[in-house]
Amino acid sequence: MQDIDNQVELIVKACEDKKGIDVKVIDVSGRSSVADKFIIVSGNSAPQVKAISDAVEEAMDKDNRPNFIREGYSDAKWILLDYDNILVHIFHKDEREFYDLERLWEAN
């Protein structure tokens, strides 16, 4: 489990370095078949959302952990980065409020 914790730390630091807003780590192990951790963060603008995504990918690439899937980059409203056991959700702040993933996953 230490490996996943190290990955989470890298991702959270990358988000914070780009001034990501309200970074949350949610443990979904045992409740989701797609991941053990969700990391949710938001940005104030499309360029900031993309910058957060780029920073996460760069940090993980340097750690030899390329992502499996990247979705939503061109629109930059909700970017999903899939690192197998970690899903990173990078939202534009308005989209984050609308989808409210924290409410869905923290309540379970």
C-alpha positions as CSV (number, residue, x, y, z in Angstrom):
1,M,0.0,0.0,0.0
2,Q,3.0,2.3,0.5
3,D,3.5,2.5,-3.3
4,I,0.0,3.8,-3.9
5,D,0.5,6.3,-1.0
6,N,3.7,7.6,-2.7
7,Q,1.8,8.0,-6.0
8,V,-0.9,9.9,-4.2
9,E,1.7,12.2,-2.6
10,L,3.2,12.9,-6.0
11,I,-0.1,13.7,-7.6
12,V,-1.3,15.9,-4.7
13,K,2.0,17.9,-4.8
14,A,1.7,18.4,-8.5
15,C,-1.9,19.7,-8.1
16,E,-0.8,22.0,-5.3
17,D,2.2,23.3,-7.3
18,K,-0.3,24.5,-9.9
19,K,-2.5,26.1,-7.2
20,G,-5.2,23.4,-7.6
21,I,-8.2,24.2,-5.5
22,D,-9.5,22.0,-2.7
23,V,-7.5,18.8,-3.4
24,K,-9.3,15.8,-2.0
25,V,-8.2,12.2,-1.8
26,I,-11.0,9.7,-1.4
27,D,-10.4,6.0,-0.6
28,V,-12.8,4.0,-2.7
29,S,-11.1,0.6,-2.2
30,G,-13.8,-2.0,-1.7
31,R,-16.5,0.2,-3.1
32,S,-15.2,0.6,-6.6
33,S,-13.9,-1.9,-9.1
34,V,-12.1,0.7,-11.1
35,A,-9.7,2.2,-8.6
36,D,-8.6,2.3,-4.9
37,K,-8.2,6.1,-4.7
38,F,-9.9,9.1,-6.3
39,I,-8.1,12.4,-6.3
40,I,-10.3,15.4,-7.0
41,V,-9.1,18.9,-7.6
42,S,-10.4,21.9,-9.5
43,G,-9.1,25.0,-11.3
44,N,-10.5,28.4,-12.0
45,S,-10.0,28.4,-15.7
46,A,-9.4,26.0,-18.6
47,P,-5.7,26.9,-18.8
48,Q,-5.3,26.2,-15.1
49,V,-7.1,22.9,-15.4
50,K,-4.8,21.9,-18.3
51,A,-1.8,23.1,-16.3
52,I,-2.7,20.9,-13.4
53,S,-3.2,17.9,-15.7
54,D,0.2,18.5,-17.4
55,A,1.9,18.8,-14.0
56,V,0.4,15.5,-12.7
57,E,1.4,13.7,-15.9
58,E,4.9,15.1,-15.8
59,A,5.4,14.1,-12.2
60,M,4.1,10.6,-12.8
61,D,6.1,10.2,-16.0
62,K,9.3,11.2,-14.0
63,D,8.4,8.4,-11.6
64,N,8.0,6.0,-14.5
65,R,4.2,5.8,-14.0
66,P,2.6,6.8,-17.3
67,N,-1.1,7.1,-17.3
68,F,-3.3,4.5,-19.0
69,I,-6.0,6.9,-20.1
70,R,-6.5,10.7,-20.4
71,E,-9.9,12.0,-21.3
72,G,-11.4,15.5,-21.6
73,Y,-8.2,17.4,-22.1
74,S,-9.3,19.4,-25.1
75,D,-12.4,20.8,-23.4
76,A,-10.7,21.2,-20.0
77,K,-14.0,21.0,-18.1
78,W,-13.3,17.6,-16.5
79,I,-10.0,15.9,-17.2
80,L,-9.7,12.3,-16.1
81,L,-6.3,10.7,-15.7
82,D,-6.3,6.9,-15.1
83,Y,-3.3,5.5,-13.3
84,D,-4.8,2.0,-12.8
85,N,-5.5,2.1,-9.1
86,I,-5.8,5.9,-8.9
87,L,-8.2,8.1,-10.9
88,V,-7.4,11.8,-11.0
89,H,-10.4,14.0,-11.6
90,I,-9.4,17.6,-12.6
91,F,-12.4,19.8,-12.8
92,H,-13.2,23.4,-13.8
93,K,-14.7,24.7,-10.6
94,D,-18.2,25.0,-12.1
95,E,-18.2,21.4,-13.3
96,R,-17.0,20.1,-10.0
97,E,-19.9,21.7,-8.2
98,F,-22.3,20.3,-10.7
99,Y,-21.1,16.7,-10.6
100,D,-20.3,16.7,-6.9
101,L,-18.3,13.5,-6.8
102,E,-17.3,14.0,-3.2
103,R,-20.9,13.7,-2.1
104,L,-21.4,10.5,-4.1
105,W,-18.2,8.8,-2.9
106,E,-17.7,10.1,0.6
107,A,-21.3,9.3,1.6
108,N,-20.8,5.6,0.7
